[in-house]
Amino acid sequence: MNTINKTDAVAGILFILIGLAFGAQSLGMELGTSLRMGPGYFPLVLAGILILLGGCILASSFKSIDEEMTAHAWRGMMFILPAPIFFGLTVRGLGFVPSIFFTTLIAALASLKMKPLAALLLSVGVTIFCTLVFSYALGLPFRRFGPWLSFLGM
């Protein structure tokens, strides 16, 4: 007899509740259409995805066996949590490209399975992808290289 995985069940319920809250708030804004999105369109779509994901996690909690909680993954917390903070603090000074590179590198160090060469290749790949998408495809107005690197002539 399978028991309910309480951790997954709670996570699924939280996802659903957060999705419902954001979905309800986005309905107070103009939705628009798919071609002319209003300010509430994108949050509503994300809320729907969050609710769907929560439902999948909740459903899978009935199929898996509850596992005992182990020690905290300190390495993951020491690298994953500071990564977006590092990005936020350095994106204006370093610029988008170096900030994305170092943020990815910091996050990659959270895994014990990630080798240094693989982490560097991942960082380069993510940096190239993000630069192509956000800078060239979407044309977002940000500096690729910031004023902190002015001594390099960039």
DRENPA-3360 file (N, C-alpha, C; in nm, 2 decimals, always signed):
BEGIN
1 = MNTINKTD = +0.08/-0.12/+0.00/+0.00/+0.00/+0.00/+0.09/+0.12/+0.00 ~ +0.06/+0.21/-0.09/+0.14/+0.34/-0.10/+0.08/+0.44/-0.01 ~ +0.17/+0.51/+0.05/+0.13/+0.63/+0.14/+0.15/+0.75/+0.06 ~ +0.09/+0.86/+0.11/+0.10/+0.99/+0.05/+0.24/+1.05/+0.09 ~ +0.31/+1.10/-0.01/+0.43/+1.17/+0.01/+0.39/+1.31/+0.06 ~ +0.40/+1.34/+0.19/+0.35/+1.46/+0.24/+0.42/+1.58/+0.19 ~ +0.55/+1.57/+0.17/+0.63/+1.69/+0.12/+0.58/+1.73/-0.02 ~ +0.56/+1.63/-0.11/+0.51/+1.66/-0.24/+0.36/+1.72/-0.24;
9 = AVAGILFI = +0.28/+1.66/-0.15/+0.15/+1.70/-0.14/+0.14/+1.85/-0.09 ~ +0.22/+1.88/+0.01/+0.22/+2.02/+0.06/+0.27/+2.11/-0.05 ~ +0.38/+2.07/-0.12/+0.43/+2.16/-0.23/+0.33/+2.18/-0.34 ~ +0.26/+2.07/-0.38/+0.15/+2.08/-0.48/+0.04/+2.18/-0.44 ~ +0.00/+2.16/-0.31/-0.11/+2.25/-0.26/-0.06/+2.40/-0.26 ~ +0.06/+2.42/-0.22/+0.11/+2.56/-0.21/+0.12/+2.62/-0.35 ~ +0.17/+2.54/-0.45/+0.17/+2.59/-0.59/+0.03/+2.62/-0.64 ~ -0.07/+2.54/-0.61/-0.20/+2.57/-0.65/-0.26/+2.69/-0.58;
17 = LIGLAFGA = -0.23/+2.71/-0.45/-0.28/+2.83/-0.38/-0.22/+2.95/-0.43 ~ -0.09/+2.95/-0.45/-0.02/+3.07/-0.50/-0.07/+3.10/-0.64 ~ -0.08/+3.00/-0.73/-0.13/+3.02/-0.86/-0.27/+3.08/-0.86 ~ -0.36/+3.03/-0.77/-0.50/+3.09/-0.76/-0.49/+3.23/-0.72 ~ -0.40/+3.27/-0.62/-0.39/+3.40/-0.57/-0.35/+3.50/-0.68 ~ -0.24/+3.46/-0.76/-0.20/+3.54/-0.87/-0.30/+3.55/-0.98 ~ -0.36/+3.44/-1.01/-0.47/+3.44/-1.11/-0.58/+3.53/-1.08 ~ -0.62/+3.53/-0.95/-0.73/+3.62/-0.91/-0.69/+3.77/-0.92;
25 = QSLGMELG = -0.56/+3.80/-0.88/-0.52/+3.94/-0.89/-0.50/+3.98/-1.04 ~ -0.46/+3.89/-1.13/-0.45/+3.93/-1.27/-0.58/+3.95/-1.33 ~ -0.69/+3.90/-1.28/-0.82/+3.92/-1.34/-0.87/+4.06/-1.32 ~ -0.81/+4.13/-1.22/-0.84/+4.27/-1.20/-0.78/+4.37/-1.30 ~ -0.69/+4.31/-1.38/-0.62/+4.40/-1.48/-0.68/+4.36/-1.62 ~ -0.65/+4.45/-1.71/-0.70/+4.42/-1.85/-0.62/+4.30/-1.91 ~ -0.69/+4.21/-1.96/-0.62/+4.09/-2.02/-0.58/+4.11/-2.16 ~ -0.66/+4.17/-2.24/-0.62/+4.18/-2.38/-0.64/+4.05/-2.46;
33 = TSLRMGPG = -0.57/+4.04/-2.57/-0.58/+3.92/-2.65/-0.44/+3.86/-2.66 ~ -0.43/+3.75/-2.73/-0.30/+3.69/-2.75/-0.21/+3.78/-2.84 ~ -0.26/+3.85/-2.93/-0.18/+3.94/-3.02/-0.16/+4.07/-2.95 ~ -0.25/+4.12/-2.87/-0.23/+4.25/-2.80/-0.26/+4.22/-2.65 ~ -0.15/+4.17/-2.59/-0.16/+4.13/-2.45/-0.17/+4.25/-2.36 ~ -0.26/+4.25/-2.26/-0.27/+4.35/-2.16/-0.18/+4.32/-2.04 ~ -0.18/+4.40/-1.94/-0.09/+4.38/-1.83/-0.13/+4.26/-1.75 ~ -0.25/+4.21/-1.76/-0.29/+4.09/-1.68/-0.28/+3.96/-1.75;
41 = YFPLVLAG = -0.25/+3.96/-1.88/-0.24/+3.84/-1.96/-0.13/+3.75/-1.92 ~ -0.01/+3.80/-1.91/+0.10/+3.71/-1.88/+0.10/+3.66/-1.74 ~ +0.06/+3.74/-1.64/+0.04/+3.68/-1.50/-0.06/+3.57/-1.50 ~ -0.17/+3.59/-1.58/-0.28/+3.49/-1.58/-0.23/+3.36/-1.64 ~ -0.15/+3.37/-1.74/-0.09/+3.25/-1.81/+0.00/+3.18/-1.71 ~ +0.09/+3.26/-1.65/+0.18/+3.20/-1.55/+0.11/+3.13/-1.43 ~ +0.00/+3.20/-1.39/-0.08/+3.14/-1.28/-0.14/+3.01/-1.32 ~ -0.19/+3.00/-1.44/-0.24/+2.88/-1.49/-0.14/+2.77/-1.50;
49 = ILILLGGC = -0.02/+2.80/-1.54/+0.09/+2.70/-1.55/+0.13/+2.66/-1.41 ~ +0.13/+2.75/-1.31/+0.16/+2.72/-1.17/+0.05/+2.62/-1.11 ~ -0.07/+2.65/-1.14/-0.18/+2.57/-1.10/-0.17/+2.43/-1.16 ~ -0.14/+2.42/-1.29/-0.12/+2.29/-1.35/-0.01/+2.21/-1.30 ~ +0.10/+2.28/-1.27/+0.22/+2.22/-1.22/+0.19/+2.17/-1.07 ~ +0.12/+2.25/-1.00/+0.08/+2.21/-0.86/-0.01/+2.09/-0.86 ~ -0.10/+2.08/-0.96/-0.19/+1.97/-0.97/-0.11/+1.84/-1.01 ~ -0.01/+1.85/-1.09/+0.07/+1.74/-1.13/+0.15/+1.69/-1.01;
57 = ILASSFKS = +0.21/+1.78/-0.93/+0.29/+1.74/-0.82/+0.20/+1.68/-0.71 ~ +0.08/+1.74/-0.69/-0.01/+1.68/-0.59/-0.06/+1.54/-0.64 ~ -0.08/+1.52/-0.76/-0.12/+1.39/-0.81/-0.01/+1.29/-0.80 ~ +0.11/+1.33/-0.82/+0.23/+1.24/-0.81/+0.25/+1.20/-0.66 ~ +0.21/+1.29/-0.57/+0.23/+1.26/-0.43/+0.16/+1.14/-0.38 ~ +0.05/+1.10/-0.45/-0.02/+0.98/-0.42/+0.04/+0.85/-0.47 ~ +0.13/+0.87/-0.56/+0.20/+0.75/-0.63/+0.33/+0.72/-0.56 ~ +0.39/+0.81/-0.49/+0.52/+0.79/-0.44/+0.52/+0.76/-0.29;
65 = IDEEMTAH = +0.62/+0.70/-0.24/+0.63/+0.66/-0.10/+0.69/+0.78/-0.03 ~ +0.64/+0.81/+0.09/+0.70/+0.92/+0.17/+0.84/+0.88/+0.22 ~ +0.93/+0.97/+0.19/+1.07/+0.95/+0.23/+1.10/+1.03/+0.35 ~ +1.19/+0.98/+0.43/+1.24/+1.05/+0.54/+1.32/+1.17/+0.50 ~ +1.30/+1.28/+0.58/+1.38/+1.40/+0.55/+1.52/+1.37/+0.59 ~ +1.61/+1.42/+0.51/+1.76/+1.40/+0.53/+1.81/+1.54/+0.57 ~ +1.94/+1.54/+0.59/+2.00/+1.67/+0.63/+1.98/+1.77/+0.52 ~ +1.99/+1.90/+0.55/+1.97/+2.00/+0.46/+2.09/+2.00/+0.35;
73 = AWRGMMFI = +2.06/+2.03/+0.23/+2.16/+2.04/+0.13/+2.23/+2.18/+0.14 ~ +2.32/+2.19/+0.23/+2.39/+2.31/+0.25/+2.46/+2.37/+0.13 ~ +2.52/+2.28/+0.06/+2.60/+2.32/-0.06/+2.50/+2.39/-0.16 ~ +2.39/+2.33/-0.18/+2.29/+2.39/-0.27/+2.24/+2.52/-0.22 ~ +2.21/+2.53/-0.09/+2.16/+2.66/-0.04/+2.27/+2.77/-0.05 ~ +2.40/+2.73/-0.03/+2.51/+2.83/-0.03/+2.54/+2.88/-0.17 ~ +2.50/+2.81/-0.27/+2.52/+2.85/-0.41/+2.40/+2.89/-0.49 ~ +2.29/+2.82/-0.47/+2.17/+2.86/-0.55/+2.10/+2.99/-0.50;
81 = LPAPIFFG = +2.09/+3.00/-0.37/+2.03/+3.12/-0.31/+2.10/+3.25/-0.34 ~ +2.23/+3.25/-0.33/+2.31/+3.38/-0.36/+2.32/+3.41/-0.51 ~ +2.30/+3.32/-0.60/+2.31/+3.34/-0.74/+2.23/+3.45/-0.79 ~ +2.09/+3.45/-0.77/+2.01/+3.56/-0.83/+2.04/+3.70/-0.75 ~ +2.08/+3.69/-0.63/+2.12/+3.81/-0.55/+2.24/+3.87/-0.62 ~ +2.34/+3.78/-0.65/+2.46/+3.83/-0.72/+2.43/+3.90/-0.85 ~ +2.34/+3.84/-0.92/+2.30/+3.89/-1.05/+2.23/+4.03/-1.03 ~ +2.14/+4.04/-0.94/+2.08/+4.17/-0.91/+2.17/+4.28/-0.87;
89 = LTVRGLGF = +2.27/+4.24/-0.79/+2.37/+4.34/-0.74/+2.47/+4.38/-0.85 ~ +2.50/+4.30/-0.95/+2.61/+4.33/-1.04/+2.57/+4.36/-1.18 ~ +2.44/+4.34/-1.22/+2.40/+4.35/-1.36/+2.42/+4.50/-1.41 ~ +2.40/+4.59/-1.32/+2.43/+4.73/-1.37/+2.57/+4.77/-1.38 ~ +2.65/+4.72/-1.28/+2.79/+4.75/-1.28/+2.88/+4.67/-1.37 ~ +2.86/+4.54/-1.37/+2.93/+4.45/-1.46/+2.87/+4.45/-1.60 ~ +2.74/+4.46/-1.61/+2.67/+4.44/-1.74/+2.61/+4.31/-1.74 ~ +2.52/+4.29/-1.84/+2.44/+4.17/-1.85/+2.52/+4.05/-1.88;
97 = VPSIFFTT = +2.61/+4.05/-1.97/+2.69/+3.94/-2.01/+2.77/+3.88/-1.90 ~ +2.86/+3.96/-1.83/+2.94/+3.90/-1.72/+2.85/+3.86/-1.61 ~ +2.75/+3.93/-1.58/+2.66/+3.89/-1.47/+2.59/+3.76/-1.49 ~ +2.54/+3.74/-1.61/+2.48/+3.61/-1.64/+2.58/+3.50/-1.63 ~ +2.70/+3.52/-1.69/+2.81/+3.42/-1.68/+2.84/+3.38/-1.54 ~ +2.87/+3.47/-1.45/+2.91/+3.44/-1.32/+2.79/+3.39/-1.23 ~ +2.67/+3.43/-1.26/+2.55/+3.38/-1.19/+2.53/+3.23/-1.22 ~ +2.55/+3.20/-1.35/+2.53/+3.06/-1.39/+2.65/+2.98/-1.33;
105 = LIAALASL = +2.77/+3.03/-1.33/+2.88/+2.96/-1.27/+2.86/+2.93/-1.12 ~ +2.81/+3.03/-1.05/+2.78/+3.02/-0.91/+2.68/+2.91/-0.89 ~ +2.57/+2.91/-0.96/+2.46/+2.82/-0.95/+2.51/+2.68/-0.98 ~ +2.60/+2.67/-1.08/+2.65/+2.53/-1.12/+2.73/+2.47/-1.01 ~ +2.79/+2.55/-0.93/+2.87/+2.49/-0.82/+2.79/+2.42/-0.71 ~ +2.66/+2.44/-0.72/+2.57/+2.38/-0.62/+2.57/+2.22/-0.63 ~ +2.60/+2.17/-0.75/+2.59/+2.03/-0.77/+2.73/+1.97/-0.75 ~ +2.73/+1.86/-0.68/+2.85/+1.78/-0.66/+2.89/+1.71/-0.79;
113 = KMKPLAAL = +2.80/+1.69/-0.88/+2.82/+1.61/-1.00/+2.88/+1.70/-1.11 ~ +2.87/+1.83/-1.09/+2.91/+1.93/-1.20/+3.07/+1.94/-1.19 ~ +3.13/+1.91/-1.30/+3.28/+1.93/-1.31/+3.31/+2.07/-1.35 ~ +3.43/+2.12/-1.32/+3.46/+2.26/-1.35/+3.45/+2.29/-1.50 ~ +3.49/+2.20/-1.59/+3.48/+2.23/-1.73/+3.34/+2.23/-1.78 ~ +3.26/+2.14/-1.73/+3.11/+2.14/-1.76/+3.05/+2.27/-1.71 ~ +3.09/+2.32/-1.59/+3.03/+2.44/-1.54/+3.07/+2.56/-1.63 ~ +3.19/+2.56/-1.67/+3.23/+2.67/-1.76/+3.16/+2.67/-1.89;
121 = LLSVGVTI = +3.14/+2.55/-1.95/+3.07/+2.53/-2.08/+2.92/+2.57/-2.06 ~ +2.86/+2.53/-1.95/+2.72/+2.56/-1.92/+2.71/+2.71/-1.91 ~ +2.80/+2.78/-1.84/+2.80/+2.92/-1.82/+2.81/+3.00/-1.95 ~ +2.90/+2.95/-2.04/+2.92/+3.01/-2.17/+2.79/+2.99/-2.25 ~ +2.74/+2.87/-2.25/+2.61/+2.84/-2.33/+2.49/+2.93/-2.28 ~ +2.47/+2.93/-2.15/+2.36/+3.01/-2.10/+2.38/+3.16/-2.13 ~ +2.50/+3.21/-2.12/+2.53/+3.35/-2.15/+2.50/+3.38/-2.30 ~ +2.55/+3.30/-2.39/+2.52/+3.32/-2.53/+2.37/+3.31/-2.56;
129 = FCTLVFSY = +2.30/+3.21/-2.50/+2.16/+3.20/-2.52/+2.08/+3.32/-2.47 ~ +2.11/+3.37/-2.35/+2.04/+3.48/-2.29/+2.07/+3.61/-2.36 ~ +2.20/+3.62/-2.41/+2.23/+3.75/-2.48/+2.15/+3.75/-2.62 ~ +2.15/+3.64/-2.68/+2.08/+3.63/-2.81/+1.93/+3.66/-2.79 ~ +1.87/+3.60/-2.69/+1.73/+3.61/-2.67/+1.69/+3.75/-2.62 ~ +1.75/+3.79/-2.51/+1.71/+3.91/-2.44/+1.76/+4.04/-2.50 ~ +1.88/+4.03/-2.56/+1.94/+4.15/-2.62/+1.90/+4.17/-2.76 ~ +1.93/+4.06/-2.84/+1.90/+4.07/-2.98/+1.76/+4.05/-3.03;
137 = ALGLPFRR = +1.70/+3.93/-2.98/+1.57/+3.90/-3.02/+1.46/+3.99/-2.96 ~ +1.47/+4.01/-2.83/+1.37/+4.10/-2.77/+1.41/+4.24/-2.76 ~ +1.53/+4.27/-2.78/+1.58/+4.41/-2.79/+1.57/+4.48/-2.66 ~ +1.59/+4.41/-2.54/+1.57/+4.48/-2.41/+1.69/+4.58/-2.39 ~ +1.66/+4.69/-2.34/+1.76/+4.80/-2.33/+1.84/+4.78/-2.20 ~ +1.95/+4.71/-2.21/+2.05/+4.70/-2.10/+2.19/+4.70/-2.16 ~ +2.28/+4.73/-2.08/+2.42/+4.73/-2.12/+2.47/+4.59/-2.12 ~ +2.54/+4.55/-2.22/+2.60/+4.42/-2.22/+2.72/+4.41/-2.13;
145 = FGPWLSFL = +2.80/+4.52/-2.13/+2.91/+4.53/-2.05/+2.90/+4.66/-1.97 ~ +2.91/+4.66/-1.84/+2.89/+4.78/-1.76/+3.01/+4.86/-1.73 ~ +2.99/+4.97/-1.66/+3.10/+5.06/-1.63/+3.21/+5.01/-1.54 ~ +3.19/+4.90/-1.47/+3.29/+4.85/-1.39/+3.40/+4.79/-1.47 ~ +3.37/+4.76/-1.60/+3.47/+4.70/-1.69/+3.53/+4.80/-1.79 ~ +3.51/+4.93/-1.76/+3.56/+5.03/-1.85/+3.71/+5.03/-1.86 ~ +3.78/+4.98/-1.76/+3.92/+4.98/-1.77/+3.97/+4.88/-1.88 ~ +3.88/+4.79/-1.92/+3.91/+4.69/-2.02/+3.89/+4.75/-2.16;
153 = GM = +3.83/+4.87/-2.17/+3.80/+4.93/-2.30/+3.67/+4.88/-2.36 ~ +3.58/+4.82/-2.28/+3.45/+4.77/-2.33/+3.35/+4.88/-2.32;
% end
